[in-house]
Amino acid sequence: MSPLGKEALVAQFSAYAAHVDTAILGKAYDFSAKAHGAQARASGEQYFVHCQSVATSLVEWKMDLPTICAGLLHDTLEDTPVTEAIMRAEFGDEITRLVVGVTKLEHLEYSSRDDVQAENWRKMLLATAQDIRVIVIKLADRLHNMQTLGYLSPERQQRIAHETMALYAPLAHRLGMFQLKGELEDLAFKHLWPKEYADLEAKVSALLAARESTLRKFKEAVEKALAKSDIPHRILSRTKSLNSIYGKMQRQDKPFEEIQDSLGVRIITDSISNCYALLGIVHTEFKPVSGSFTDYISIPKMNLYQSLHTTVMGPGGELVEIQLRTEEMHRTAEYGIAAHWRYKTGEHAKDLHLEEKLNWLRQWIEWLQDLKSPREFLDSLKTDLELNQVFVFTPAGEVKPLPAGATPLDFAFAVHTDIGYSCVGAQVNNKMVRLDYQLKSGDICKIITKRGSMPKKDWLMFVKTARARSKIRHYLREKGIVA
Ligand code: MN
């Protein structure tokens, strides 16, 4: 999307927040344009175009007014004579706080040294915990920097692309901003492995051309089947991001030609019960591939993602992945956390569930804070950011989402700290297992506890989650068993 000018920004903002006074947005626009003046970027473009681009992304993600103003102003403290005091006098406390937050993150650069990198992540996560909008601005900033990366020296390109892959894309994923995550990854992928990228891009566009008519016929067949009911719906085509196709090729050690679900369709409807109703129609009409159905509606992913996934055989024998979701789930899937700042009909009503949804993030950051060694911190961070999750049940049927590779001990600490502390054994599906057993989705796990029992030092060798690790460490430190 090309950067919007002042009137267009205001108009697009007002389209979703009709009753909000936009005077301050125009003011921030003029102020930033004047402050950056004739400054230019490496591309030769006027510096202010960068600020416009950041604000344009934020409007596209339908963020609130202070966030968009802060997006316009985000580099003024760093790169122009404007001081914090001037900004506070002109724009008030909230906008200034956001800009200061972004400015603090400016100097975090990717490092191959564990301690430096761990410290960077810590700062980033702390900023997130204080006000998540700071990270959203930072992500918009990073997106535009990645889009204009070609103008920098090759060394800087590599460093920034690497940092984007290692730090920003996973964070976007954790915030549920999937569209952005795919975009950041593809841009980084292009700079890190140009040859592989070009190769894959050519193959995917050839495949798209070849499969276009198949996919169109499939959509028509679905449309015809669904038309028999009067359930409201719309059908969208879907292509996977290049980086995720590439990742799958690597993981499964398969050539591109054998990756099945690079194409698919999404069916979007108005309510949860209609998702299941439409799924019923789809499964009656097309043969589902056994084992392909996943219900992320009753068991949402940790990053709030919800949908039904199924793979079916099309009229020509082709396999197509179908995702079914409501409009609201679709918004969350596209914009993630950002979707929750949406203005409710005219009022700036706060999303009451947002706090609740962000709680896990704060909690998680707290556990991470507790980890002493940089290596341990980075490892836990990486595991917890992992996309792969398993869903494990308590004997009472309550579900606990855990990262892949989690053990009964991780499960015990996920249920309750005291259960973790006094754990002496575990049963999975009614059989005794070792405490380092790797849990699988659908496992029913029962923790055996003994009063007065204590955590063991060697538990640290195999627990996977930051929560378990930090709790065990905390205990051992109190008893003077570890430093
Ligand atoms: Mn910037």
Boltz pocket constraint, residues with backbone or C-beta under 6 A from the ligand:
constraints:
  - pocket:
      binder: B
      contacts: [[A, 50], [A, 74], [A, 75], [A, 141]]
      max_distance: 6.0
